[in-house]
Amino acid sequence: MGEQTVNETGQTRDRGTLREGFTTGTAATAAACAALSLLLGMPCGSSIEVPLPPFPPEPGEPVRRLTVPVAGCAPAPDGLLVVGAVIKDGGDDPDATHGALIEAHVCLTPSGFSLDGGEGVGRVTLPGLPVPVGEAAINPQPRRQIEAGVREVCAACGYAGGVAVRIVVPDGVARAQRTMNGRLGILGGISILGTRGTVRPFSHSSWKATIAQGMDVARAAGCTAVGLSTGRRSERLLMGQYADWPELAFVQAADFVAFSLEQAVAKGFEQVAWACFFGKLVKLAQGHAYTHAQTVPIDFPLLSEWCREAGAPEAVLVSVAEANTARQVLEIIEPLPCLGDILEALTRRALCAARAWTGSGVAVTVHLFDFDGRQLCVVRDRSEHTVE
């Protein structure tokens, strides 16, 4: 489940003056930790420090932490559980969940840790998401984050029993109307998200300025090639493919495909490498200049037709056309003997689409990575291609 919405704020301030916010996952973690602290006899203050994703942390890096304001913490009338509450803060680029009250209803159990969603937290009804059908729409990293925070509180209080947490968002159903959740089959509320725990405060204009500035720095350092990626994870995978490139040569372009490629040409780069996962690749292949999930849905019937052209059997084409997410499509086509042909065809379409913004003066390479970090396909301009 990706980010839920894009807020076009029109801000033009420099990146350094924009205020970071925190994710719904961090809000839920803080609420749970505050409630558990009170339940175990610790005072519940006006703020609490919580661990931030990723879990496990990157090799050699410590777990990052954030102090989060607590909106409230009180026992329920029956005295068996405590409700902690945090107001989600999107920073200077608020989204559909900005200002939402995120509650954690926490009780003690004989052993273990359990987590579920209550009122206002969506429930997954369709396959293809990182959360199984039937479970609360709490993504894997927030799940690990909440559990890590809970275990820290238990250790600090010397408690060895179990804990059950239920996340509640009182106005989650209404807020979900402004997200893609319904289309993704997430019903009944918002998703609890957050791969890094904090919200990077970028408006469209400021993010574009940052992309351009990153390229300026690379050119000033003498770089003639630039590696563009849709985020930190794809950037690290791309760095692994170009270990001899300096770190300055890599710029996170997010969803700004056309802008980034045009800037690469305008700034005189001779070579561009583009890294993405399957969903963004398909959107690039469709020729979209901007690839955010809220703005640009995948055309699954068209994707099914492309799979047909690459040799996919009729038996799977309907499933592809009726798929819910790009992840689901990849799961459908992975067992096929023609998987390599499909991925090469899609990656080559993406490269051809990129040509609309680069022209022929820059050598472009498109890298497709899997969710587990494997490079599935790479297609280069100069008639070279590799499919793994």
C-alpha positions as CSV (number, residue, x, y, z in Angstrom):
1,M,0.0,0.0,0.0
2,G,1.5,3.2,-1.1
3,E,1.0,6.8,0.0
4,Q,-2.6,7.7,0.1
5,T,-2.9,11.1,-1.5
6,V,-0.9,14.0,-2.8
7,N,-1.6,17.5,-1.4
8,E,-0.8,20.3,-3.9
9,T,0.1,23.0,-1.4
10,G,1.8,25.3,-3.9
11,Q,4.6,25.9,-1.4
12,T,7.9,27.3,-2.9
13,R,10.0,27.4,0.3
14,D,13.4,25.9,0.3
15,R,13.6,22.3,1.5
16,G,15.4,23.3,4.7
17,T,12.5,25.5,5.9
18,L,9.8,22.8,5.5
19,R,8.7,21.0,8.7
20,E,8.7,17.2,8.8
21,G,5.7,15.3,10.0
22,F,5.3,11.7,11.0
23,T,3.3,8.8,9.6
24,T,0.2,7.1,10.8
25,G,2.4,4.2,11.8
26,T,4.5,6.4,14.1
27,A,1.3,7.9,15.5
28,A,-0.1,4.5,16.2
29,T,3.2,3.4,17.8
30,A,3.3,6.5,20.1
31,A,-0.3,6.0,21.1
32,A,0.3,2.3,21.9
33,C,3.4,3.1,23.9
34,A,1.7,5.8,25.9
35,A,-1.2,3.6,26.7
36,L,0.9,0.7,27.7
37,S,3.1,2.9,29.9
38,L,0.1,4.0,31.9
39,L,-1.3,0.5,32.0
40,L,2.0,-0.7,33.6
41,G,2.0,2.1,36.2
42,M,4.3,4.6,34.4
43,P,3.2,8.2,34.1
44,C,1.8,9.3,30.7
45,G,3.4,12.6,29.8
46,S,2.7,15.0,27.0
47,S,5.1,13.3,24.7
48,I,6.8,9.9,24.2
49,E,9.9,8.8,22.3
50,V,9.4,5.9,19.8
51,P,11.6,3.9,17.5
52,L,11.4,4.5,13.7
53,P,11.5,2.1,10.8
54,P,13.0,0.3,9.0
55,F,12.9,-2.9,11.0
56,P,15.4,-4.5,11.0
57,P,17.5,-1.3,10.7
58,E,19.9,-0.9,7.8
59,P,23.2,-2.7,8.4
60,G,25.5,-0.7,10.6
61,E,22.9,2.0,11.3
62,P,21.2,2.6,14.7
63,V,17.5,2.6,15.1
64,R,16.3,6.2,14.5
65,R,14.0,7.7,17.2
66,L,11.4,10.4,17.3
67,T,9.6,12.2,20.2
68,V,5.9,12.4,19.4
69,P,3.3,14.6,21.2
70,V,0.6,12.6,23.1
71,A,-2.9,14.0,22.8
72,G,-4.4,11.9,25.6
73,C,-4.1,8.8,27.7
74,A,-6.7,7.4,30.0
75,P,-8.2,4.1,31.3
76,A,-11.4,2.8,29.7
77,P,-14.4,2.7,32.0
78,D,-14.0,-1.1,32.6
79,G,-10.5,-0.5,33.8
80,L,-9.2,-3.5,31.7
81,L,-7.6,-1.4,29.0
82,V,-6.0,2.0,28.4
83,V,-6.6,4.3,25.4
84,G,-3.7,6.3,24.1
85,A,-4.2,9.0,21.5
86,V,-2.0,10.9,19.1
87,I,-2.9,13.5,16.4
88,K,-1.2,12.6,13.2
89,D,0.9,15.4,11.9
90,G,1.8,15.5,8.2
91,G,4.2,18.4,8.6
92,D,4.2,21.1,5.8
93,D,2.9,18.7,3.2
94,P,-0.3,17.3,4.9
95,D,-2.2,14.4,3.3
96,A,-5.6,12.9,3.9
97,T,-4.6,11.6,7.3
98,H,-3.2,14.9,8.6
99,G,-4.9,15.9,11.9
100,A,-6.5,12.5,12.3
101,L,-6.9,11.2,15.9
102,I,-5.0,7.9,16.1
103,E,-6.0,5.8,19.1
104,A,-4.4,2.7,20.5
105,H,-6.6,0.5,22.8
106,V,-4.2,-1.6,24.8
107,C,-4.7,-4.4,27.3
108,L,-2.6,-7.0,29.0
109,T,-2.7,-10.7,28.0
110,P,-1.0,-13.8,29.4
111,S,1.6,-13.9,26.7
112,G,2.7,-12.8,23.3
113,F,1.9,-9.7,21.2
114,S,-1.2,-9.2,19.0
115,L,-2.2,-6.3,16.8
116,D,-5.5,-5.5,15.0
117,G,-7.5,-2.6,13.6
118,G,-10.7,-1.4,15.0
119,E,-13.1,1.4,13.9
120,G,-11.8,3.6,11.1
121,V,-8.9,1.3,10.2
122,G,-9.5,-0.4,6.8
123,R,-9.7,-4.1,6.2
124,V,-8.0,-5.8,3.2
125,T,-10.5,-7.5,0.9
126,L,-8.5,-8.1,-2.3
127,P,-5.2,-9.8,-2.9
128,G,-2.1,-8.1,-4.2
129,L,-1.2,-6.0,-1.1
130,P,1.5,-6.6,1.4
131,V,-1.2,-7.4,4.0
132,P,-3.2,-10.6,3.6
133,V,-6.9,-10.5,2.8
134,G,-9.0,-10.3,5.9
135,E,-6.4,-8.5,8.0
136,A,-6.4,-4.9,9.2
137,A,-4.7,-2.5,6.7
138,I,-1.6,-2.0,8.9
139,N,1.4,-2.3,6.7
140,P,4.4,-4.5,7.6
141,Q,6.8,-1.8,8.7
142,P,4.2,-0.1,11.0
143,R,3.4,-3.5,12.5
144,R,7.0,-4.1,13.3
145,Q,7.3,-0.5,14.6
146,I,4.4,-0.9,17.0
147,E,5.6,-4.2,18.3
148,A,9.2,-2.8,18.7
149,G,7.8,0.2,20.7
150,V,5.6,-2.1,22.9
151,R,8.5,-4.4,23.6
152,E,10.7,-1.4,24.7
153,V,8.0,-0.3,27.2
154,C,7.6,-3.8,28.5
155,A,11.4,-4.0,29.0
156,A,11.5,-0.6,30.7
157,C,8.8,-1.7,33.1
158,G,10.1,-5.2,33.8
159,Y,6.9,-6.7,32.4
160,A,7.1,-10.2,30.9
161,G,3.5,-10.9,30.0
162,G,1.6,-10.3,26.8
163,V,0.1,-7.2,25.2
164,A,-2.8,-6.8,22.8
165,V,-3.2,-3.6,20.7
166,R,-6.1,-2.4,18.7
167,I,-5.7,0.7,16.5
168,V,-8.8,2.9,16.1
169,V,-9.3,6.0,14.0
170,P,-12.6,7.6,14.9
171,D,-13.1,9.5,11.6
172,G,-11.2,7.0,9.5
173,V,-14.1,6.0,7.3
174,A,-14.7,9.6,6.2
175,R,-10.9,10.2,5.7
176,A,-10.6,7.1,3.6
177,Q,-12.9,8.7,1.0
178,R,-10.0,10.9,0.0
179,T,-7.6,8.0,-0.6
180,M,-7.2,5.2,-3.0
181,N,-8.2,2.6,-0.4
182,G,-11.6,1.8,-1.9
183,R,-10.1,1.1,-5.3
184,L,-7.5,-1.1,-3.7
185,G,-10.1,-3.1,-1.8
186,I,-9.3,-1.6,1.6
187,L,-12.7,-1.1,3.1
188,G,-13.9,0.6,6.3
189,G,-11.2,3.2,6.9
190,I,-7.6,4.4,6.4
191,S,-4.4,2.4,6.2
192,I,-1.7,2.6,8.8
193,L,1.4,3.3,6.8
194,G,5.0,4.4,7.0
195,T,8.2,2.8,5.7
196,R,10.5,5.4,7.3
197,G,8.3,6.8,10.2
198,T,8.5,10.4,9.2
199,V,6.9,12.4,6.4
200,R,9.3,14.2,4.1
201,P,7.9,17.7,3.7
202,F,8.0,18.3,0.0
203,S,5.4,20.1,-2.1
204,H,5.5,19.5,-5.8
205,S,7.4,22.7,-6.5
206,S,9.9,22.2,-3.7
207,W,10.6,18.5,-4.6
208,K,11.2,19.5,-8.2
209,A,13.6,22.2,-7.0
210,T,15.4,19.6,-4.9
211,I,15.7,17.2,-8.0
212,A,17.1,20.0,-10.1
213,Q,19.5,21.1,-7.3
214,G,20.7,17.5,-6.9
215,M,21.5,17.3,-10.6
216,D,23.3,20.7,-10.4
217,V,25.5,19.4,-7.6
218,A,26.3,16.2,-9.6
219,R,27.2,18.2,-12.6
220,A,29.4,20.6,-10.6
221,A,31.2,17.6,-9.2
222,G,32.0,16.5,-12.8
223,C,29.4,13.7,-13.1
224,T,28.3,13.0,-16.7
225,A,25.9,10.3,-15.7
226,V,22.9,10.4,-13.3
227,G,21.0,7.7,-11.5
228,L,17.3,8.4,-11.0
229,S,15.1,6.4,-8.7
230,T,11.6,6.5,-7.3
231,G,12.7,6.4,-3.7
232,R,15.5,5.4,-1.2
233,R,15.1,1.7,-1.6
234,S,15.3,1.7,-5.4
235,E,18.2,4.2,-5.1
236,R,20.2,1.8,-3.0
237,L,19.5,-1.0,-5.5
238,L,20.6,1.2,-8.3
239,M,23.8,2.2,-6.4
240,G,24.6,-1.5,-6.3
241,Q,24.5,-1.7,-10.1
242,Y,26.8,1.4,-10.5
243,A,29.2,0.9,-7.6
244,D,31.8,3.1,-9.4
245,W,29.5,6.1,-9.6
246,P,29.9,8.7,-6.8
247,E,27.0,9.1,-4.4
248,L,26.4,12.6,-5.8
249,A,25.4,11.0,-9.1
250,F,22.2,9.5,-7.6
251,V,19.0,11.6,-7.3
252,Q,15.6,10.5,-6.0
253,A,13.1,11.6,-8.6
254,A,10.0,10.2,-6.9
255,D,7.1,10.3,-9.3
256,F,8.4,13.2,-11.4
257,V,9.4,11.2,-14.5
258,A,9.1,13.8,-17.3
259,F,10.5,16.7,-15.2
260,S,13.5,14.6,-14.1
261,L,14.4,13.3,-17.5
262,E,14.0,16.7,-19.1
263,Q,16.2,18.2,-16.4
264,A,18.9,15.5,-17.1
265,V,19.0,16.6,-20.7
266,A,18.9,20.3,-20.0
267,K,21.8,20.0,-17.5
268,G,24.0,18.1,-20.0
269,F,24.1,14.6,-18.7
270,E,25.3,12.0,-21.2
271,Q,23.8,8.9,-19.5
272,V,20.7,8.4,-17.4
273,A,19.9,5.2,-15.4
274,W,16.3,4.9,-14.2
275,A,15.4,2.5,-11.3
276,C,11.9,1.5,-10.4
277,F,9.7,-1.3,-9.2
278,F,7.0,-3.0,-11.3
279,G,4.1,-0.6,-10.7
280,K,6.1,2.5,-11.6
281,L,7.6,0.7,-14.6
282,V,4.1,0.0,-16.0
283,K,3.1,3.6,-15.5
284,L,6.2,4.8,-17.3
285,A,5.5,2.3,-20.1
286,Q,2.0,3.8,-20.3
287,G,3.7,7.1,-21.0
288,H,2.7,9.0,-17.9
289,A,4.7,12.1,-17.0
290,Y,3.8,11.7,-13.3
291,T,3.3,8.3,-11.7
292,H,1.8,8.9,-8.2
293,A,-0.8,6.2,-7.3
294,Q,-3.5,8.8,-6.4
295,T,-3.2,10.6,-9.8
296,V,-2.3,7.8,-12.3
297,P,-3.9,4.4,-11.9
298,I,-2.5,1.4,-13.8
299,D,-4.4,0.4,-17.0
300,F,-4.8,-3.3,-16.2
301,P,-6.6,-4.2,-19.4
302,L,-3.8,-2.6,-21.4
303,L,-1.2,-4.4,-19.3
304,S,-3.1,-7.6,-20.0
305,E,-2.9,-6.9,-23.8
306,W,0.9,-6.3,-23.5
307,C,1.2,-9.6,-21.7
308,R,-0.6,-11.3,-24.5
309,E,1.7,-9.7,-27.1
310,A,4.7,-11.1,-25.1
311,G,3.3,-14.6,-25.1
312,A,1.3,-14.9,-22.0
313,P,-1.4,-17.7,-22.2
314,E,-5.1,-16.8,-22.4
315,A,-5.7,-18.5,-19.1
316,V,-3.9,-15.7,-17.2
317,L,-4.9,-12.6,-19.2
318,V,-8.3,-12.2,-17.5
319,S,-6.6,-12.3,-14.1
320,V,-4.2,-9.6,-15.2
321,A,-6.9,-7.4,-16.6
322,E,-9.0,-7.8,-13.4
323,A,-6.0,-7.4,-11.0
324,N,-6.1,-5.0,-8.1
325,T,-2.4,-4.0,-7.9
326,A,0.8,-4.2,-9.8
327,R,2.2,-6.5,-7.1
328,Q,-0.7,-8.9,-7.8
329,V,0.1,-8.9,-11.6
330,L,3.7,-9.7,-10.9
331,E,2.7,-12.6,-8.7
332,I,0.4,-13.9,-11.6
333,I,3.1,-13.7,-14.3
334,E,6.1,-14.9,-12.2
335,P,5.5,-18.6,-12.8
336,L,5.1,-18.2,-16.6
337,P,7.8,-19.5,-18.9
338,C,7.5,-16.3,-20.8
339,L,8.1,-14.1,-17.8
340,G,11.4,-12.9,-19.2
341,D,9.8,-11.9,-22.5
342,I,7.0,-10.0,-20.7
343,L,9.4,-8.1,-18.4
344,E,11.7,-7.2,-21.3
345,A,8.8,-6.0,-23.4
346,L,7.5,-3.8,-20.6
347,T,10.9,-2.4,-19.7
348,R,11.6,-1.6,-23.4
349,R,8.2,0.2,-23.6
350,A,9.2,2.2,-20.5
351,L,12.5,3.1,-22.1
352,C,10.7,4.2,-25.3
353,A,8.4,6.3,-23.2
354,A,11.3,7.9,-21.5
355,R,12.6,8.9,-24.9
356,A,9.7,11.3,-25.3
357,W,11.4,13.5,-22.7
358,T,15.1,12.8,-23.4
359,G,15.3,12.7,-27.1
360,S,18.2,10.8,-28.6
361,G,21.0,12.8,-27.2
362,V,21.2,10.9,-23.9
363,A,21.9,7.2,-23.3
364,V,19.0,5.8,-21.2
365,T,19.0,2.6,-19.2
366,V,15.9,1.3,-17.3
367,H,16.3,-1.1,-14.4
368,L,13.4,-3.1,-13.0
369,F,13.8,-4.4,-9.5
370,D,11.7,-6.9,-7.6
371,F,10.2,-6.1,-4.1
372,D,12.9,-8.4,-2.6
373,G,15.7,-6.4,-4.2
374,R,16.4,-8.7,-7.2
375,Q,17.1,-7.0,-10.5
376,L,14.5,-8.5,-12.8
377,C,15.3,-6.8,-16.1
378,V,17.6,-4.0,-17.5
379,V,17.2,-2.5,-20.9
380,R,19.7,-0.2,-22.4
381,D,19.5,2.2,-25.4
382,R,22.3,0.7,-27.4
383,S,20.5,-2.5,-28.3
384,E,21.9,-4.3,-25.2
385,H,19.5,-5.9,-22.8
386,T,19.7,-8.3,-19.9
387,V,16.8,-10.2,-18.4
388,E,17.4,-12.2,-15.2
